[in-house]
Amino acid sequence: MKKWVLKAVVQKTISYLPGGQGINYLFQKYVTKGIYLTDEYFFDRLGHAKTHIESYTALCNKPLNDTLEIGTGWYPVVPISLFLSGASNINTIDITELLTKKSFSIAIKRFLEDESRGALAPYLKIVPERLAALKKVDADYETMSFEQVLAALHITYLLKDARNSGLADKSMDLVSSNNTFEHIYPEILEGILKEFKRLVKPGGVMSHAIDMSDHFAHFDKTINHYNFLKYSDAEWKMIDNSIQPQNRLRVSDFRAMYKKLGIPITIEKVTIGNLQALASIKLNSKYDSLAANDVGAIQCYFASLIA
């Protein structure tokens, strides 16, 4: 049995169990090794933080103060990056509680270690006072509550459905996500984008990175990034799971959703994968009408300047 099939079966089973997220944590920790703060994950998220900040700077001529990120996960790399860069009010929202005081500490120590060897310089323009504050939090960490840690770093951790954030209208300079939209089903994602449009200040920015590749291929190198496009919607529903869902939307689907909701795409970047690998897959007929560069896009990035 291929590794990806085994993972799919296990996650599907876990999704039906009480406390499924906790069980999945143990599965990820001891079997797939997917919860560790690896170099790949850390620098990928640093790259996203850099892109968000650069897009905001390019499109706006005002300081970056109020921010919201969807999809906190286990390690708050982007929120800490925004803190070090000078943002004054950093919100991060997730529907599942994954972030803990321990995982936050791991992230802080990783930032300080990499800053000491100059590895953050290509990604962030660090405000010296913010670096000093991060070092103080690290030194005092054991005596602080998790709430005190978050407050010291200007971070608010929201456990909510992002369609109903509870935040005020036109209150955010920047709303961002990092390889999160591909895990949200279209009817829910539309509601989230409507909420984001409500939250962004006039002249503010939405900045979203989307990974449209088959995420099972990240774990099992015997399949390619397009493997999940072989299946009909009914077949994929049998394989997919609520622990790590994949909506299989293509770049044209995201563009159409933005157009429907009246959200401009001011900056667009698309990465096309290996089209020979795509040609090796017998695609499901639902993709027949799409151009190869549409089906073959494995990553896209949209930045939107909101009027």
PAMIKOL-646963 format. One record per residue: x, y, z of N, C-alpha, C, O in turn; residue in three letters. Coordinates in pm, whole numbers, padded with zeros to 5 digits, always signed. Layout:
% PAMIKOL-646963
XYZXYZXYZXYZala
...
***
This chain:
% PAMIKOL-646963
+00085-00120+00000+00000+00000+00000+00088+00124+00000+00181+00135+00080met
+00058+00218-00089+00136+00341-00094+00121+00419+00036+00019+00412+00104lys
+00227+00495+00069+00225+00569+00196+00110+00670+00201+00049+00689+00305lys
+00082+00734+00087-00023+00836+00089-00160+00773+00113-00245+00832+00179trp
-00181+00651+00060-00308+00582+00081-00324+00547+00228-00431+00564+00286val
-00215+00497+00288-00220+00464+00430-00251+00588+00514-00332+00583+00607leu
-00185+00699+00481-00211+00823+00554-00355+00867+00536-00419+00909+00632lys
-00406+00858+00415-00545+00896+00388-00642+00811+00469-00738+00863+00526ala
-00617+00681+00475-00705+00590+00549-00701+00623+00698-00804+00629+00764val
-00579+00646+00751-00566+00677+00894-00636+00809+00926-00711+00817+01023val
-00611+00914+00845-00674+01043+00873-00825+01037+00857-00898+01103+00932gln
-00874+00960+00761-01018+00946+00744-01079+00880+00867-01185+00922+00915lys
-01011+00779+00918-01060+00710+01038-01057+00803+01158-01153+00808+01235thr
-00946+00877+01174-00933+00970+01286-01043+01075+01282-01093+01117+01387ile
-01079+01119+01161-01178+01227+01148-01314+01189+01206-01394+01277+01238ser
-01341+01059+01219-01469+01014+01273-01465+00993+01424-01568+00970+01486tyr
-01346+01002+01484-01331+00971+01625-01345+01096+01713-01307+01205+01671leu
-01399+01081+01833-01399+01193+01928-01255+01234+01960-01168+01149+01976pro
-01232+01364+01968-01095+01409+01994-01001+01381+01880-00883+01354+01901gly
-01053+01389+01758-00973+01354+01641-00848+01436+01624-00745+01384+01581gly
-00854+01567+01656-00737+01652+01639-00624+01609+01732-00507+01612+01694gln
-00659+01569+01854-00556+01522+01947-00492+01394+01900-00370+01377+01911gly
-00572+01304+01846-00519+01179+01792-00432+01208+01671-00326+01147+01653ile
-00477+01301+01587-00397+01338+01470-00264+01397+01510-00163+01375+01444asn
-00262+01474+01621-00136+01530+01670-00036+01417+01698+00080+01426+01659tyr
-00082+01312+01765+00007+01200+01797+00051+01128+01669+00166+01085+01658leu
-00042+01114+01574-00009+01051+01446+00096+01132+01372+00192+01076+01319phe
+00078+01263+01369+00174+01350+01301+00309+01349+01373+00413+01350+01308gln
+00306+01347+01505+00430+01354+01582+00514+01228+01568+00635+01235+01548lys
+00449+01112+01579+00524+00988+01588+00531+00908+01459+00615+00819+01446tyr
+00443+00939+01363+00442+00861+01239+00489+00945+01120+00588+00911+01056val
+00417+01055+01091+00453+01134+00973+00559+01240+01002+00617+01297+00909thr
+00585+01266+01130+00684+01367+01171+00646+01505+01117+00734+01585+01084lys
+00516+01532+01109+00469+01654+01044+00449+01773+01135+00407+01879+01087gly
+00477+01760+01265+00448+01873+01354+00573+01948+01398+00564+02045+01474ile
+00689+01904+01352+00812+01967+01399+00840+02095+01321+00803+02107+01204tyr
+00906+02189+01387+00941+02316+01322+01068+02293+01242+01179+02320+01289leu
+01051+02244+01121+01164+02212+01035+01218+02338+00967+01152+02441+00963thr
+01340+02327+00915+01396+02437+00838+01304+02472+00721+01280+02590+00693asp
+01253+02371+00653+01168+02393+00536+01046+02475+00574+01012+02571+00505glu
+00979+02438+00683+00859+02509+00725+00893+02651+00771+00826+02747+00734tyr
+00997+02662+00853+01032+02792+00909+01064+02893+00800+01012+03004+00802phe
+01148+02856+00706+01187+02951+00602+01076+02971+00498+01068+03077+00436phe
+00992+02871+00479+00876+02891+00393+00785+02999+00451+00740+03087+00379asp
+00759+02991+00582+00673+03091+00646+00741+03227+00654+00674+03330+00641arg
+00871+03230+00673+00942+03357+00668+00927+03420+00529+00909+03541+00516leu
+00934+03337+00427+00916+03386+00291+00778+03445+00270+00763+03548+00204gly
+00677+03380+00326+00542+03435+00317+00533+03569+00390+00474+03664+00339his
+00591+03575+00509+00588+03701+00584+00652+03813+00502+00600+03924+00495ala
+00765+03783+00441+00834+03882+00358+00745+03928+00243+00737+04047+00213lys
+00679+03832+00178+00591+03866+00066+00475+03953+00111+00442+04051+00045thr
+00412+03917+00223+00299+03998+00273+00343+04142+00300+00276+04238+00260his
+00456+04156+00367+00504+04289+00404+00544+04368+00280+00513+04487+00268ile
+00612+04303+00187+00654+04371+00064+00535+04415-00020+00534+04525-00076glu
+00434+04330-00028+00314+04367-00105+00243+04485-00039+00200+04578-00107ser
+00232+04481+00093+00169+04592+00163+00246+04722+00140+00187+04826+00113tyr
+00378+04714+00150+00462+04832+00130+00450+04886-00011+00446+05007-00032thr
+00444+04794-00109+00435+04836-00248+00301+04902-00280+00294+04992-00363ala
+00195+04856-00215+00061+04904-00248+00011+05016-00158-00084+05086-00193leu
+00075+05034-00042+00028+05134+00055+00142+05228+00093+00259+05190+00087cys
+00108+05348+00130+00210+05444+00173+00187+05483+00318+00204+05599+00356asn
+00149+05384+00399+00124+05411+00541+00180+05296+00624+00200+05186+00571lys
+00206+05320+00751+00265+05216+00837+00172+05095+00849+00050+05107+00840pro
+00232+04978+00868+00157+04855+00890+00135+04838+01039+00229+04813+01115leu
+00010+04852+01081-00022+04845+01224-00110+04726+01259-00070+04640+01338asn
-00229+04721+01201-00328+04621+01240-00333+04508+01138-00356+04532+01019asp
-00311+04385+01184-00301+04272+01092-00385+04155+01141-00413+04141+01261thr
-00425+04071+01046-00497+03947+01076-00444+03836+00986-00432+03853+00865leu
-00412+03724+01048-00371+03603+00974-00473+03494+01002-00518+03477+01115glu
-00508+03418+00899-00592+03301+00918-00505+03176+00908-00418+03166+00820ile
-00529+03080+00998-00455+02954+00995-00329+02960+01079-00219+02949+01027gly
-00345+02976+01210-00230+02993+01300-00139+02871+01298-00017+02884+01285thr
-00198+02752+01312-00119+02631+01318-00043+02616+01449-00079+02677+01550gly
+00062+02533+01446+00139+02505+01567+00244+02612+01596+00278+02636+01712trp
+00296+02676+01492+00409+02767+01511+00378+02903+01449+00358+02911+01328tyr
+00375+03010+01529+00333+03143+01480+00447+03220+01414+00486+03327+01460pro
+00500+03165+01306+00614+03227+01241+00577+03363+01181+00651+03459+01197val
+00463+03371+01113+00423+03497+01052+00388+03602+01158+00433+03716+01145val
+00309+03570+01263+00283+03672+01365+00409+03725+01433+00420+03845+01457pro
+00505+03638+01462+00629+03686+01523+00707+03772+01424+00768+03872+01462ile
+00704+03735+01297+00770+03816+01194+00709+03956+01187+00781+04055+01175ser
+00576+03963+01195+00509+04093+01192+00541+04174+01316+00558+04296+01308leu
+00551+04108+01431+00590+04178+01554+00730+04237+01539+00752+04354+01570phe
+00824+04156+01493+00962+04204+01477+00971+04317+01375+01060+04401+01382leu
+00878+04318+01281+00878+04421+01176+00808+04549+01219+00811+04648+01146ser
+00744+04548+01337+00688+04671+01391+00537+04682+01395+00485+04784+01439gly
+00463+04579+01350+00317+04586+01356+00272+04600+01501+00331+04541+01591ala
+00167+04678+01523+00127+04710+01660+00014+04623+01714-00003+04611+01835ser
-00063+04561+01624-00179+04483+01667-00191+04363+01575-00238+04376+01462asn
-00149+04246+01622-00136+04128+01537-00239+04024+01581-00232+03970+01691ile
-00335+03999+01494-00438+03899+01522-00410+03774+01439-00373+03783+01322asn
-00429+03658+01499-00417+03533+01425-00533+03444+01465-00561+03425+01583thr
-00602+03389+01364-00727+03317+01389-00718+03174+01336-00664+03150+01228ile
-00771+03081+01414-00775+02941+01374-00901+02879+01431-00948+02919+01538asp
-00956+02782+01360-01076+02716+01408-01043+02603+01504-01129+02557+01580ile
-00916+02557+01500-00871+02449+01587-00755+02497+01672-00665+02564+01621thr
-00756+02466+01800-00650+02510+01890-00529+02420+01878-00524+02311+01936glu
-00430+02465+01801-00305+02392+01782-00189+02460+01854-00098+02393+01905leu
-00191+02593+01857-00083+02669+01920-00085+02649+02071-00190+02662+02134leu
+00031+02619+02129+00045+02602+02273+00160+02689+02323+00238+02742+02244thr
+00169+02703+02453+00280+02780+02510+00414+02715+02473+00513+02785+02447lys
+00417+02582+02472+00541+02512+02438+00580+02535+02292+00696+02566+02264lys
+00484+02522+02200+00519+02540+02059+00555+02686+02031+00639+02713+01945ser
+00493+02779+02104+00528+02921+02089+00673+02943+02131+00746+03017+02066phe
+00714+02879+02242+00851+02893+02290+00951+02840+02188+01057+02899+02167ser
+00916+02727+02125+01005+02670+02023+01024+02769+01909+01135+02787+01859ile
+00915+02835+01868+00923+02933+01759+01009+03052+01799+01092+03098+01719ala
+00991+03103+01921+01070+03218+01966+01219+03184+01966+01301+03262+01918ile
+01253+03069+02019+01394+03030+02026+01453+03014+01886+01570+03045+01863lys
+01372+02966+01792+01421+02951+01656+01449+03088+01594+01550+03106+01525arg
+01362+03185+01619+01385+03320+01569+01515+03378+01627+01595+03435+01553phe
+01535+03363+01756+01653+03422+01820+01781+03354+01774+01883+03420+01754leu
+01776+03223+01757+01894+03151+01708+01930+03196+01566+02047+03220+01536glu
+01829+03207+01482+01856+03244+01342+01894+03391+01330+01973+03427+01243asp
+01838+03476+01415+01878+03617+01413+02024+03632+01453+02095+03714+01396glu
+02069+03553+01550+02207+03565+01598+02309+03526+01491+02423+03571+01496ser
+02268+03444+01396+02360+03405+01288+02328+03474+01156+02382+03438+01051arg
+02241+03575+01162+02213+03656+01045+02120+03595+00943+02109+03647+00832gly
+02052+03486+00979+01969+03416+00880+01836+03485+00854+01769+03454+00755ala
+01796+03577+00943+01669+03647+00922+01682+03769+00832+01583+03818+00778leu
+01803+03818+00815+01825+03944+00742+01767+03944+00601+01715+04047+00559ala
+01774+03833+00524+01715+03838+00390+01563+03846+00389+01504+03874+00285pro
+01500+03823+00503+01354+03816+00508+01288+03935+00577+01183+03981+00534tyr
+01350+03984+00685+01284+04084+00768+01373+04204+00796+01494+04191+00811leu
+01310+04322+00802+01376+04442+00854+01332+04456+00999+01225+04509+01029lys
+01416+04408+01088+01378+04396+01228+01394+04528+01302+01498+04594+01292ile
+01290+04566+01375+01296+04684+01460+01373+04647+01587+01332+04556+01658val
+01486+04716+01616+01571+04674+01729+01495+04661+01862+01520+04567+01938pro
+01404+04754+01889+01329+04747+02015+01242+04621+02021+01221+04566+02129glu
+01192+04578+01908+01110+04458+01906+01197+04332+01929+01154+04238+01995arg
+01316+04333+01875+01406+04220+01900+01440+04213+02048+01444+04104+02106leu
+01466+04327+02110+01495+04330+02253+01377+04278+02334+01396+04206+02432ala
+01254+04313+02292+01134+04266+02361+01118+04115+02347+01078+04047+02442ala
+01151+04062+02229+01142+03917+02209+01243+03844+02296+01213+03738+02352leu
+01362+03900+02308+01464+03839+02394+01421+03840+02540+01447+03746+02614lys
+01356+03948+02581+01309+03957+02720+01200+03853+02747+01200+03789+02852lys
+01107+03836+02652+01003+03735+02668+01067+03597+02680+01027+03516+02763val
+01166+03570+02597+01234+03440+02603+01300+03420+02739+01293+03311+02797asp
+01365+03524+02790+01433+03513+02920+01335+03492+03035+01366+03422+03132ala
+01216+03552+03025+01118+03546+03133+01010+03441+03109+00912+03434+03183asp
+01027+03360+03008+00918+03275+02957+00856+03186+03065+00734+03174+03073tyr
+00939+03124+03146+00888+03028+03244+00804+03094+03353+00723+03028+03417glu
+00823+03223+03373+00747+03293+03478+00622+03361+03423+00544+03419+03499thr
+00603+03354+03292+00490+03422+03228+00381+03322+03192+00408+03207+03159met
+00256+03368+03199+00146+03287+03146+00145+03301+02994+00207+03391+02938ser
+00074+03210+02929+00064+03217+02784-00001+03348+02742+00039+03409+02642phe
-00102+03393+02817-00170+03519+02787-00073+03637+02797-00079+03730+02716glu
+00016+03633+02895+00115+03740+02910+00215+03740+02795+00258+03846+02749gln
+00252+03621+02750+00344+03610+02636+00280+03673+02513+00342+03754+02444val
+00157+03635+02485+00087+03689+02369+00075+03841+02377+00099+03911+02278leu
+00038+03892+02495+00021+04037+02511+00153+04110+02491+00155+04218+02431ala
+00262+04054+02542+00393+04119+02529+00436+04131+02384+00512+04221+02348ala
+00387+04040+02300+00424+04042+02159+00312+04099+02071+00315+04084+01948leu
+00214+04165+02134+00105+04233+02063+00021+04137+01979-00035+04176+01877his
+00013+04011+02022-00057+03908+01945-00187+03870+02015-00188+03844+02136ile
-00296+03866+01940-00424+03815+01987-00454+03686+01914-00460+03683+01791thr
-00473+03579+01991-00499+03446+01934-00649+03419+01942-00705+03405+02051tyr
-00713+03412+01826-00858+03395+01818-00892+03253+01776-00844+03206+01672leu
-00973+03185+01855-01023+03053+01818-01167+03069+01774-01260+03064+01855leu
-01184+03087+01643-01316+03119+01589-01327+03071+01445-01227+03044+01379lys
-01451+03063+01399-01478+03048+01258-01444+03182+01192-01499+03285+01231asp
-01355+03180+01095-01309+03306+01034-01417+03378+00956-01397+03492+00915ala
-01532+03315+00935-01644+03384+00872-01711+03482+00967-01790+03567+00926arg
-01679+03469+01093-01740+03555+01195-01634+03588+01299-01637+03537+01411asn
-01541+03674+01262-01424+03701+01345-01456+03782+01470-01386+03773+01571ser
-01564+03860+01465-01596+03948+01576-01515+04076+01578-01531+04158+01668gly
-01428+04094+01480-01347+04216+01472-01427+04328+01404-01523+04302+01331leu
-01387+04451+01430-01462+04566+01382-01448+04586+01231-01346+04549+01172ala
-01549+04644+01171-01545+04682+01029-01423+04770+01003-01387+04857+01083asp
-01360+04746+00886-01253+04833+00837-01148+04858+00946-01110+04973+00973lys
-01102+04749+01010-01009+04762+01122-00870+04708+01093-00780+04723+01176ser
-00850+04644+00975-00723+04578+00947-00650+04644+00829-00709+04670+00725met
-00522+04670+00849-00438+04715+00738-00405+04600+00643-00400+04617+00521asp
-00383+04482+00701-00337+04365+00625-00408+04241+00675-00409+04214+00795leu
-00466+04166+00583-00521+04033+00613-00447+03933+00526-00438+03952+00405val
-00395+03826+00587-00308+03735+00512-00337+03590+00546-00400+03558+00647ser
-00289+03502+00457-00293+03358+00482-00175+03293+00413-00119+03347+00318ser
-00139+03175+00463-00019+03106+00416-00051+02959+00391-00050+02877+00483asn
-00081+02927+00264-00114+02789+00227-00228+02735+00314-00219+02626+00371asn
-00334+02814+00321-00451+02778+00401-00576+02761+00315-00657+02673+00341thr
-00592+02845+00214-00716+02845+00135-00743+02710+00069-00858+02674+00048phe
-00638+02635+00035-00657+02507-00032-00722+02402+00059-00766+02297+00012glu
-00726+02432+00189-00786+02339+00285-00929+02376+00322-00989+02313+00409his
-00985+02477+00256-01118+02527+00293-01214+02506+00175-01185+02547+00063ile
-01327+02442+00201-01421+02414+00095-01483+02544+00042-01498+02640+00117tyr
-01519+02547-00088-01556+02674-00154-01666+02753-00084-01655+02875-00071pro
-01773+02685-00039-01883+02758+00022-01840+02826+00152-01894+02931+00188glu
-01744+02767+00223-01692+02828+00345-01592+02938+00311-01592+03044+00373ile
-01507+02912+00212-01407+03010+00172-01471+03139+00123-01419+03247+00151leu
-01582+03130+00053-01652+03252+00009-01693+03336+00129-01678+03458+00128glu
-01744+03271+00233-01782+03344+00353-01664+03408+00422-01675+03519+00475gly
-01550+03340+00421-01429+03395+00482-01380+03517+00404-01343+03618+00464ile
-01380+03508+00273-01336+03620+00191-01429+03741+00206-01383+03855+00206leu
-01559+03716+00220-01652+03825+00246-01618+03894+00379-01621+04017+00389lys
-01586+03814+00479-01550+03869+00609-01420+03949+00599-01409+04057+00658glu
-01323+03898+00527-01197+03970+00510-01219+04104+00440-01161+04206+00478phe
-01304+04102+00337-01333+04227+00265-01395+04330+00360-01367+04449+00349lys
-01479+04283+00452-01540+04371+00552-01436+04429+00646-01448+04544+00690arg
-01335+04351+00678-01238+04390+00781-01130+04485+00732-01078+04565+00810leu
-01095+04478+00605-00981+04556+00555-01018+04704+00545-01123+04741+00494val
-00928+04788+00596-00946+04932+00586-00939+04977+00440-00871+04912+00360lys
-01007+05084+00402-00984+05141+00269-00835+05171+00250-00773+05238+00332pro
-00781+05121+00141-00638+05136+00119-00556+05027+00184-00433+05030+00179gly
-00624+04929+00245-00554+04814+00304-00539+04702+00203-00579+04714+00087gly
-00479+04592+00248-00439+04485+00156-00479+04348+00209-00467+04319+00328val
-00527+04263+00118-00534+04119+00141-00415+04056+00070-00381+04094-00041met
-00352+03956+00136-00233+03892+00080-00242+03743+00110-00231+03702+00226ser
-00261+03662+00004-00289+03520+00026-00203+03431-00064-00203+03445-00187his
-00131+03339-00002-00054+03238-00073-00131+03106-00068-00180+03066+00038ala
-00141+03039-00182-00223+02918-00194-00140+02808-00258-00076+02829-00362ile
-00140+02691-00197-00069+02573-00249-00173+02478-00308-00248+02414-00234asp
-00177+02469-00441-00280+02390-00509-00234+02249-00544-00303+02178-00617met
-00118+02208-00494-00067+02075-00522-00132+01971-00430-00188+02005-00326ser
-00124+01846-00470-00173+01736-00387-00081+01725-00265+00036+01691-00279asp
-00134+01753-00147-00050+01755-00027-00002+01616+00014+00095+01603+00088his
-00070+01513-00034-00019+01378-00007+00115+01356-00076+00196+01275-00031phe
+00139+01428-00187+00266+01416-00258+00382+01476-00179+00497+01444-00205ala
+00352+01564-00082+00457+01618+00004+00510+01509+00097+00624+01515+00143his
+00428+01410+00123+00460+01302+00216+00507+01176+00143+00593+01104+00193phe
+00452+01151+00025+00482+01030-00052+00538+01071-00188+00463+01119-00274asp
+00666+01054-00207+00733+01100-00330+00708+01007-00448+00757+01034-00558lys
+00632+00899-00428+00599+00812-00541+00484+00865-00625+00455+00811-00731thr
+00417+00970-00577+00311+01033-00656+00351+01178-00685+00435+01235-00616ile
+00289+01236-00786+00324+01374-00820+00217+01471-00771+00117+01431-00711asn
+00240+01598-00796+00156+01705-00742+00013+01704-00795-00074+01774-00742his
-00013+01624-00899-00144+01625-00964-00223+01497-00938-00331+01478-00994tyr
-00170+01410-00854-00232+01278-00836-00380+01287-00798-00461+01208-00846asn
-00415+01383-00713-00554+01389-00666-00653+01436-00772-00774+01430-00750phe
-00603+01482-00887-00691+01527-00993-00743+01410-01079-00819+01431-01173leu
-00701+01289-01046-00748+01170-01118-00892+01136-01081-00963+01067-01155lys
-00935+01184-00965-01057+01132-00906-01177+01223-00932-01164+01345-00941tyr
-01294+01161-00944-01418+01237-00952-01445+01300-00816-01382+01263-00717ser
-01539+01394-00811-01574+01455-00682-01624+01351-00584-01591+01357-00465asp
-01702+01256-00632-01755+01151-00543-01642+01064-00490-01641+01029-00372ala
-01547+01029-00577-01433+00947-00532-01347+01024-00434-01301+00969-00334glu
-01325+01153-00463-01239+01232-00375-01305+01252-00239-01236+01258-00137trp
-01435+01262-00237-01505+01275-00109-01480+01154-00020-01476+01166+00103lys
-01464+01038-00080-01435+00916-00004-01293+00916+00050-01266+00858+00155met
-01201+00983-00021-01060+00985+00018-01031+01100+00114-00957+01084+00211ile
-01089+01216+00087-01063+01338+00163-01109+01323+00307-01188+01234+00339asp
-01059+01410+00395-01094+01400+00536-01100+01539+00598-01047+01636+00542asn
-01164+01548+00713-01180+01678+00780-01058+01718+00861-01051+01831+00909ser
-00962+01628+00877-00839+01659+00952-00749+01750+00869-00698+01851+00919ile
-00731+01714+00742-00651+01797+00651-00719+01795+00513-00668+01732+00420gln
-00833+01862+00501-00907+01858+00375-00832+01929+00263-00750+02018+00287pro
-00861+01887+00139-00805+01953+00021-00919+01976-00078-00987+01882-00117gln
-00938+02102-00117-01054+02134-00200-01030+02114-00349-01126+02113-00427asn
-00905+02099-00392-00865+02073-00531-00901+02188-00625-00903+02169-00747arg
-00930+02307-00574-00958+02422-00660-00835+02457-00742-00722+02447-00694leu
-00857+02500-00865-00749+02543-00952-00744+02696-00952-00833+02761-00898arg
-00641+02752-01013-00622+02896-01005-00740+02971-01067-00776+03078-01019val
-00801+02916-01173-00917+02982-01234-01035+02985-01138-01116+03078-01142ser
-01047+02884-01052-01155+02882-00952-01138+02994-00851-01234+03061-00813asp
-01014+03015-00808-00988+03124-00713-01012+03260-00778-01069+03349-00716phe
-00967+03275-00902-00992+03401-00972-01142+03429-00983-01187+03541-00960arg
-01218+03326-01018-01363+03342-01034-01429+03379-00902-01522+03459-00899ala
-01381+03321-00792-01437+03351-00661-01410+03497-00624-01499+03566-00574met
-01288+03543-00648-01255+03684-00622-01345+03776-00705-01397+03875-00653tyr
-01363+03743-00833-01446+03827-00920-01589+03831-00869-01651+03937-00865lys
-01643+03715-00831-01780+03706-00781-01800+03795-00658-01906+03857-00642lys
-01698+03801-00573-01710+03875-00447-01666+04021-00461-01670+04096-00364leu
-01623+04060-00580-01581+04198-00602-01449+04232-00535-01428+04345-00493gly
-01361+04134-00525-01229+04155-00465-01126+04163-00578-01111+04067-00653ile
-01056+04275-00592-00959+04287-00702-00837+04200-00678-00801+04172-00563pro
-00774+04158-00785-00644+04092-00775-00542+04192-00831-00527+04205-00952ile
-00475+04261-00741-00384+04368-00780-00247+04314-00819-00183+04363-00912thr
-00204+04213-00747-00079+04143-00779-00112+03994-00787-00176+03939-00698ile
-00067+03930-00894-00087+03785-00908+00045+03720-00948+00113+03766-01040glu
+00079+03613-00880+00195+03533-00915+00152+03387-00918+00091+03338-00823lys
+00183+03317-01027+00143+03177-01043+00266+03093-01075+00348+03130-01159val
+00277+02980-01006+00386+02886-01031+00329+02763-01101+00243+02694-01048thr
+00380+02737-01221+00337+02619-01297+00429+02502-01260+00551+02518-01256ile
+00371+02388-01235+00449+02271-01200+00504+02201-01323+00515+02260-01430gly
+00538+02076-01308+00595+01994-01414+00482+01945-01505+00406+01856-01469asn
+00472+02005-01624+00362+01970-01713+00377+01830-01770+00278+01770-01812leu
+00500+01776-01772+00517+01636-01812+00456+01544-01707+00395+01442-01741gln
+00473+01580-01579+00411+01502-01473+00259+01511-01484+00189+01413-01461ala
+00210+01630-01519+00065+01647-01538+00016+01557-01651-00090+01494-01640leu
+00092+01552-01761+00052+01471-01877+00052+01322-01846-00015+01244-01914ala
+00125+01284-01743+00132+01141-01706+00010+01095-01628-00009+00976-01605ser
-00074+01191-01587-00194+01161-01508-00316+01161-01599-00335+01252-01679ile
-00398+01058-01586-00527+01060-01657-00624+01139-01571-00681+01087-01474lys
-00642+01265-01607-00724+01355-01527-00871+01317-01533-00919+01263-01633leu
-00941+01346-01425-01086+01330-01427-01146+01426-01528-01092+01534-01552asn
-01255+01388-01587-01315+01466-01696-01356+01608-01653-01373+01694-01739ser
-01372+01633-01521-01411+01768-01477-01306+01872-01511-01334+01992-01512lys
-01183+01826-01538-01074+01919-01569-01048+01931-01720-00957+02003-01761tyr
-01126+01861-01802-01101+01858-01946-01107+01995-02011-01034+02022-02106asp
-01193+02082-01961-01213+02212-02027-01110+02317-01984-01111+02429-02035ser
-01022+02281-01893-00926+02377-01840-00795+02371-01917-00752+02264-01960leu
-00731+02486-01935-00600+02492-02000-00495+02424-01914-00509+02417-01792ala
-00391+02375-01978-00285+02303-01906-00221+02390-01799-00190+02341-01690ala
-00201+02519-01827-00138+02607-01729-00230+02637-01611-00184+02678-01504asn
-00359+02617-01629-00455+02634-01520-00452+02510-01430-00432+02521-01309asp
-00470+02394-01490-00465+02269-01413-00325+02250-01355-00310+02200-01244val
-00224+02290-01432-00085+02265-01392-00028+02363-01292+00082+02342-01242gly
-00101+02469-01260-00053+02563-01158-00056+02495-01022-00159+02441-00981ala
+00057+02496-00952+00063+02430-00821+00070+02530-00706+00050+02493-00590ile
+00098+02657-00737+00096+02760-00635+00048+02890-00699+00074+02918-00816gln
-00024+02970-00620-00057+03105-00666-00055+03199-00547-00068+03159-00431cys
-00039+03326-00580-00036+03430-00478-00117+03548-00530-00096+03596-00641tyr
-00211+03594-00447-00293+03710-00480-00276+03817-00374-00289+03788-00255phe
-00248+03939-00416-00253+04054-00327-00360+04147-00380-00367+04173-00500ala
-00444+04199-00290-00558+04281-00330-00556+04413-00256-00560+04415-00133ser
-00551+04522-00329-00564+04655-00269-00713+04688-00261-00780+04696-00363leu
-00763+04706-00141-00905+04726-00118-00937+04875-00116-00878+04952-00040ile
-01031+04914-00201-01068+05056-00210-01149+05099-00089-01189+05216-00079ala
***
